[in-house]
Amino acid sequence: MNEQFEALKSVKEYMVNLINGIERAVEYFQAGEERKACELISPITEGIQWMSEALMLTKNIHHQDITLQDMNEKLKEIVEAFENEDFILIADLFEYELKPILEDIQKNINKVVVS
């Protein structure tokens, strides 16, 4: 249980970096700097994957108050936008769909992990 709590604390700390990375990617996409934005996609997706795995492993601590279903649906939309090379849509999905979901997850983690 203590290891799970520590993992959740790590997720809490990492969420700040993840959200900041998404904000930078959005700024690059909006500025027409798709190459710079795309360089951030791999670390963002790896971070989301790590966060998702950590949340699954710690679900008995946060009692499934944190759901990943909405996030997974938005990620599918982002993949489709990438396939269509629609960088404006990608930026919008990051900024108006994915980021608020991650901020909600962050709030729920903060309720559980008070440091």
N, C-alpha and C positions, 0 to 999 in steps of 0.2 A: 504494500500500500504506500509506503514512504517513497519507493522508487517511482511509482505512478504520480505521486504528488510532485516530486522533483521534475518529472517529465512535463507535467502540466505547467509548472513554473517556467520551464525552458520555452514552452510554446508561448506563454504570456510574453516573455522577453523578446522572442523572435517575431511576434506579430507586428511590432513597431517597424522592424526592418522590412518585413514583407509588404506592409501597406505603403511604406516609403518607396519601395522599389516599384510598386504599381503606379504610384503617383508620378514618379520619374518617367516611366514608360509612357504614361498618358501624355505628359508634357512633350516628350519626343515625338510621339505620333501626331499630336496637334500642331507641332512646329514643322511637320513634314520630314522629320529626321527618322524615317522608318528603320534605317540600318541600326542606329543607336538604340532605338526602342526594341528591335528584335534581339539585340544582344542581351537584353534584360529578361527576355522571355524564358530562357532556360533556367536561370536562377529562380525566377518567380515560380515556374512550374515545379521545380525541385522542392522549393520551400512549401508550396501548397501540398505536395505529396507527403513531405515529412510531417507537416502539421496534421494532415488527415490521418496518417498512421498513428501519430501520437495521441490524437483525440480518440481514435478507436481503442487504443490500448488503455486509455484512462477513463473510459465511459462510466465505470462504476464510481468514479469520484465525482464527476459532474452530472451523473444520473441522466445522461442523454438529453440534458437541457440544450445541448449543442447538436444541431443536425447539419449534415453535410449535403442533404438532398438538393436544396436550392442551389448551393454552390456548384454541385456536379452538373445541374441543368445549365447553368450559365457558362460553365467551362465548355460544354458541348457547343453552345452558340458561338463561343470565342473560336473554337477549332473550325467551325463552319466559316466564320468570317475570315480566318487565316487562309482557308482553302480558296476563298474567293478574292483574296488579297484586298479586302476591304478594311483598310487601316483606320479609317474614320470610325467605322462601326466597332472595330476592336477597341479603340480608345474609349468610345462611349460605353461599351460593355464593361470595360475595366473600371471606368470612373463611376458610372451610375448603377451598375448591377453587382459586379464582383466586390468592389471596395466596400459598399455598405454591408454586404453579407459578412465579409471578413471583420468589419468593425463590430457587428453584432456578436460574432463569435468571440471577439476580443472582450467585449463587455461581459459576456457570460463567463469567460475564463476569469476575468477580474473579480467577479462575484465569488468564485470558488477559491481563488488564490489571492489572498490578501497578504501583501508583503510590505 
